């Protein structure tokens, strides 16, 4: 589980809207091995943010696929609560060293975000402004047809 969450680059975040319809989006993410928290960055204006403000329960999946042998597919599904932390503008001036460390981890894991400004990167930076912590209540690991579940008492 930890290897997948540390080494993978994309997670699929599922939120639920006011009509109980799922909304799934691919996300950049950071995994904190000590706390088992997962961090994503999104806009205050996004649908997923609006959904999390109404219902903070979320699910997130990170997987590794083998196109030749599906029994080698493996992944982690996380269920938990989204906690809206801070906008990145205020985060850079914040005194919370843990959250500043997360912001630096994003820049290290995804250096494209801090490199030369292309129109796509400028658009991403304008759109992505809020750090969200996913506090895991449960994680499920799978490899092929085999599953292991870990629950956290929070």
Order of alpha helices (4+ residues) and beta strands (2+ residues): alpha-beta-beta-beta-beta-alpha-beta-beta-alpha-alpha-alpha-beta-beta
